[in-house]
Amino acid sequence: MAESKDILLGRIRGGQGLGLGQQVRLTLLLCGPAILAQLASVLLQFIDASMVGSLGAAPAASIGLVSTTTWIFGGFAMAASQGFSVQVAHLIGSNDFEGARKVLRQGLTSVILFSLFLSLAGLSIAAPLPRWLGGGADINGDATGYFAIYTMFIPAMQLSFFGSTMLSCSGDMKIPSLLNVMMCVLDVIFNFLLIFPTREVSVLGAEFTMPGAGMGVRGAALGTGLAELVTAAALLYFLLVRSKELAIVRERGSFRPTPLCLKNAFGITGPMWVQNVIMRGAHIASTVIVAPLGPVAIAANSFAITAESFCYMPGYGMGQAATTLVGQSLGAKRRDLVRSFSRITLVLGVAMMSALAVVMYILAPQIMSLLSVDPDVVALGARVLRIEAFAEAGYAASIVAYGSCVGAGDTAVPSVLNLGSMWIVRIIPAIFLTRVYGLPGYWIAMCIELNVRGLLFIGRVHGNRWMKNMTQTA
């Protein structure tokens, strides 16, 4: 299977023809491991949420309160990595492997320094953040502890993103996917030991003492951070030592970023950073909208978002495949393949997410019951999940089309589309709908907005202006 993928990618770089069947096969070969990684990530979120949810509504609400802010920091880290990995995809597509490794070295230095800045910034706001978000005294302490530990591990998260995106854009989806699965397993183990206190456990009639740190919410943050640290080390090993295209361990070269490399990176990353701030600002605004509804609504909202991620798997996996295929096709100056791959990934992503939306609608109560033992949280979460099921096709279109745009280095206009859709179509109506219908009002606004966003992105990739090319050696 790996050989078939490499042969097909080689045909792109070599200017050889690719039939529709071969294009679909290559797309599935690339997105398969990425979907597996998404599945592992979703299971991780489910297990994390269920572990914390078993502690009660207040601990779950404390994580839900700061979750949008953690997304902001994670979005900054991911965008920083993609500013360099997209350059690498273009250079590999044009068979300039030396130039790709040059960008890799400069990108490594840049993201390490950037992640240290992010970590210090996060620690500086950890104490007042829950109050800014409108949290109550019953959850603010746990929220601060969770966020502080999260930000301490941002450098590990940044290096994990960097290794994963670099390998993926080179065409190696398998290693990042398997290591992300490993991270999920480690996270479960660490959380199991750190969240709960030492206790007596019964398995098949045998009782034994299970050690535990009893850290609660803080244990969930520490467990995830330790799992990210181990995974980042493994990803860097496979990237810097084992990768056929990008290994630099036996090659001399400067790690000092050049103005050209940074300019190219910022041209991709800059709009993504702006989008991240304003989009995540909208998510924080949504938290502020939901917070006055009380701990049950906060917990139901947070758990429903986690449950909805069940549908994201094929969308984000297909989006990653689109970034790689579009990036390498543009580097090879194969604009016919750029358009074809953007359409194939779009159709497959929408079809897969729509099928999962049907499953989510039918099993909404059962899915929510896996995350919380509170019947009020389960009932409210199931209700909003069934509303959101009608948004998954549009959401899929926006995810996959955005992946194509990122692969082309086209991030400015897509950022504007995301921002306008989120703030105008979702947040403003949500303010009024939430007052009338409670939490379901917010999710109705979200459902409408995601469908509008999907149509906007379909229109974007249907044209030609998004297909850019950036193959200058940095």
N, C-alpha and C positions, 0 to 999 in steps of 0.2 A: 504493500500500500504506500509506504513512504517513497519507494522508488518511482511508482507511478506519479506521485505528486511532484517529485523532483524533475521527472522527465517533462511533465506538462508545464511546469514553471519555466523549464529550460526552453521550451518551444516559444513561450512569450518573449523571453530575452533574445532568442535567436531569430526572431522574425518569421517563424514558421506558422503554418495555418493551424487553427484549432476549430474543430467542428462544434456544433451546439452541444452534442452529447459529451464531448471532451470538456467543454466549459462547465457544464453542469456537474460532471464528475469531479473536476478540480475544485469547484466551489464546495461540494459536499465533503471532499477530503480535507479541506482547510477548516470548514466550519464545524465538522464533527468533534474534533478535540476541544474546540472553543466552547461548544455547547456542553460538553462533558464538564469543563471547568465551571461553566455557569451553573450547571446542576449541582456541583459540589458546593459552590458558593451559596446557592439557595438553601441547600440542606444545612449548611453552616449557619445561615441566618435563622432558619427554623429552629435548629437545636439551641442556638444561643438564646433566641427569644423564649423558647419553652423553658429553658433552665432559669432564666431571670423571671419569667412569668410565674413559675412555681413559687417564687418568693412573695408574690402578691402584686396588686395593681400599682402601688406607689413605687417600688423599685423599677417596674417596667416603664412607668411614666417618666422616671428620672432619665432613663436612656432615651426615650422618645423625645423628651424636651430638647436635648442637645444634638439629636441625630442629624438635623439639617445643618448644623454648624460643622459637624464632623465631615459631612458631605462636601462642604465648601473647601475645607483643607484637603480632602482627598481629591477633589476636582482640580485644585491648583497643582498637586503633585502629578496627577495623570496628564494634564495638559503640558506640563514641563517636559515629561518624557516623550510625548507625541511630537513635540516640536523638533526633536532630533530623529525619532524613529521614522517619521515620514520622509525626511531627507534620505535616510538609509534605504528605504524602499525604492525611492526614485533612482538612487545611485546603483543599487543592485540590479534594477530593471535595465539600466544602461550598461551593465557588465563592468561597472567601475567599483570593484570590490575594495581596492586600496582606499579610494575616496570614502567608501562606506565605513571602513574601519577608522579612518581619520575623524569622521563625524562622531563615531562611537566614543573615542577617547575624550574628545572635547565635551561631548554630552555628559559623560560620566562625571567629570569635574564640575560641570555646571549644576547638575541636579543634586549633587551632594551638598554644595554650598547653599543652594536654594532650600533644600529640605531642613538644614540647620536653622535657617532664618524662620521657616514656617513653624518649626518646633518651639523656638523661643517666643514667637508671637502668640502661639496657642497657650503656652504656659502663663503668659502675662495676663490673659483675659479669663483664665479658668474660674477664678473666684467670683467675679461679678456676673459672668455670662448667664447663669440660670435666672438671676433677678431681672436682667435685661429682657429675657424671653418670657417673663411673666409667670415663672414657676412659683409654687407655694413653698412655705417653710418645710413641709413634710417631704419634699423631693429635692430641694436645692442642694443639700449636702452631698447626696449620692451623685447628683448630676455633675457637680464640680469635681468630685473624685474621679468619676469615669472619664470626663473630658481631659483632665490633667494627665492621667496615665496614657490616654489615647495619643495626646500630642507628644509625649516623650518618645513614642515609637514611630513618629512620622518619618525620620530618616530611613528606617527599615522598610516602611511602606513605600517610600519613594524609590528605593533601590529595587524593590520587588516589581513595581510598575515598570521601571526602566528596563530591567532584564526581560520581563515578559513582553513588552511592546517591541523591543529590539529583535528578539527571537521570532516573534510573530511576523513582523514586517519582512524578515529574511525568508519567510515561508515555513518556518518551524513552529507549528502550532502545538505539536505533540508534547514537547518538553514543558512549556509553560502550563499546559493544561494538566498534565500529570502532577507537576509540583504544586499547582493550586489545589488539586485534590488532596495531596499530602498536607497542605496547610490547613485544610478543613478538618482533617483527621486529628492533627496536632491541636488545633483550636478546641475541639471537643474534649480531648484528653486534659489539656491544661485547664480548661474551664471547669471540668468535672472535679478537678483537684483543688481549684482555687476558689470557686464560688461557694461551695457548700462546706460546712464544718465536718470534723471527724464524726462518723456515725456508724451505726450498726446496719449492715445491708444483708438481705436474705436473697440467695440465688439458688433455685431448685432445692429449697428446703435447708440449705446450708447457710449458716449465719457467720459473718466475719466483720471485722472492723475496717471500714474504709477511711483512710486518712484524708483530711481536707483542711484548707486554710481558713475557711469560713469568711472570706472577704466580700461576699455578696456581689453587688454591682461592680465594685472595683476589681474583683477577681475576673469578671467577664472582660474588662478592658485589658488587664494584664495578660490573661490567657491568649487573647487575640494578638496582642503585641508580640509575645514570645513566639507564636506560630509564624507571624510575619517575619520576624528576625531570622529564624531558621530557613524559611523559604527564600528570603532575599539572598542569603549566602549560597544556597544551592543554585538559584537562577544565575547569579554572577559567575559561578563556576562553569556552568554549561555555556554561558555566553562568551566569557573571556578566554576559556581554555578549550572547550570542546566544539564550538560552532564551526562548521566548515567554511562559512562565509565571513564570520566576524571575529574569530578568535584572534587575540592580540598578544597572547602570552609570549610568543617567540618573535615578535615584531617590534622594532623600535619606532617611536613616534612621540610627538609632543601631546601632552594632556592639557595644554593651555588653550582655552577657547579663542578662536580668531574672530575678528569683527564680522566677516562674511558668514561664518557658521552661526554666530549669535543672531545676526540679522535675519537669516533664513529661518532659524528656529522661532524668533519672535514674530515673524510674519504669520506663522501657523499658530503659535501659542498665545500671542497677544489677544486676538479676538476671543480665543477660548477662555482666557483668564477673565476678560470683561464679562463674557457670557456666564462664567461660573459665579462671579460675584453677584450679578443681577439675578440670575436664575436661582441660585441658592438663597439670595436675599428674598426672593419670592417664596421659597420654601420656608424660610424663617418667618415671613409674613403669614404664611399658612399656619405655622405653629402658634403664632400670636393669635390668629383667628380661632384656632381650635382650643387653645389653653383655657380660656374662660369657661368652656363647657364641662370642665372637671376631669378628675383622674380616669374615670371610666372611658370618656370620649378620647382622651389623650392616648390611653393604652390601646383602645380599639383602633384608633387611627394608625398608631405605630405598628401594631400587629397586622393590620390589613395591608399596609404597605409592604411588610415582609412577606405576607401571603401572596400578594399580587406578583412578587418577583418570581413566583412559579411560572408565570407566563413570559418573563423576560428572556429566559434561557436561549431559545432559538434566535430571538431578535438581536441580542448583543453578540451571540456567536456569529451570526450572519453578518452583523456590522463589522466585526473584526476581520472576517474573510474579505468583505468588500474593501476595507482599507488596504489590505495587502494586495489584492488583485488589481485594484485601480491604481495603487501606487506603483507597482512594478510595471503595469501596462503603460502608464504614462512615461515612466523612465525609459521604456523601450520604444516610445513614440508610436504605440499601437492604439490610437484613439478609437478604432473600431471595436477593439476588445474592451476598452474603458466603458463604452456605452453598453455593450452586451453584458458585461459582468455586473454593471450597476442594475440592470433590469432583472437579471437572473436572481441576484441576491435579494432584490426587493420583493419579487413574486414569492420566492421560497420563504422569506422571513414573514411576510404577511400571512401566508397560508398556515405556517406552523403556529404562529402566535394566536391566530383565530381558532385553531383546533383546541389549543390549551385553554382559551377563554371559555369555550363550551364546558370543558371539564371543571374549570373554576366556578362557573355559575352553578353547576349541578351540585358540587361538593363543598360549597362555601361554608356551611355550618361545621362539617367534619374537619375542614382545613383549619378553621379558627379554633376548634376545640383542641387541636394539637399544640396551640400556642398559649392558651390561657385556660385556667380552671374557673375563672369568674364567668358565670352564665350571662351576666349583663354585657360584659366585654365581647363574649362569643356572639351573642345575638346581634349587637350593633355592628361588629366587624363583618359578619356574614351579610348583613344588609348592604353595606357599602361595597363589599366585594362584588355583589351581583350587579350593582350599578356600573362598576368599573369594567365588568366583562364586555360591555358594549364599546369600550374604547380601545381594546387591544389591537384591532386591525390598524387603526390610525396610528397608534403608538408604534407598532412594528414598522410602518412605512417611514416614520420620522427617524427611528433608530438606525435602520439599515441605510436609508438615503444619506443620513448624516455621516455614517461610516464611509460611504463612497466619497463624499465631499472632503472629509479629512484626508483620505488617501490621495486626493488631487491637490491637497494644500489649500483648498477653498474653505476657509473657516469664517471669514468676515460676514458674508451675507447669511449663511446658515445661523450664525450667532444672532443676527438681527431678527431672523424668523423665529427663533426660539424665544427671544426676549419679548418681542411683541405679542406672540401667542400667549406666553405665560402671564404677563402682567395685564394685558388688555382683555383677553378672553377668559382667563381663569380667576385671577386674584380679585379684580374689581367686582365681577358678579358674585364671587364666593362670599364677599363681605355681607352682601344682602341676603343671599340664599341661606347662609349659615344661621343668620338671625331668625329666619322663618322656619327652617327645617332641621336645624341642628347639624350634626356631623354629616348626615346624608346630603344636605345642601352643598357642603364643600365638595363632596365627591361627584355630585351632579355637574358642578362647574368644571371639575377636573376632566370628567368624561367628555364634555363638549369640547373643551380646549384641546385634548389630545387628538380628537378627530380632525379638528381644524388644522392642527400642526402637521398631521400626516398629509393632508391635501396640499399644504404649502410646500412641503419637501418633495412630494411627487412632482409638483410643478417645477421646482428648482432643478431636479436631475433630468427632467424631460427636455430642458434646453441645452445649450452648449457652453454658456459662459462659465460654468463651474469647472470645466475641464482645463485646468492649468497644468504647467509643467515647471519643475524646478530641479535641474540636474547639475547646477554649478557645483564644482568641487569646493568644499569649504576648507 
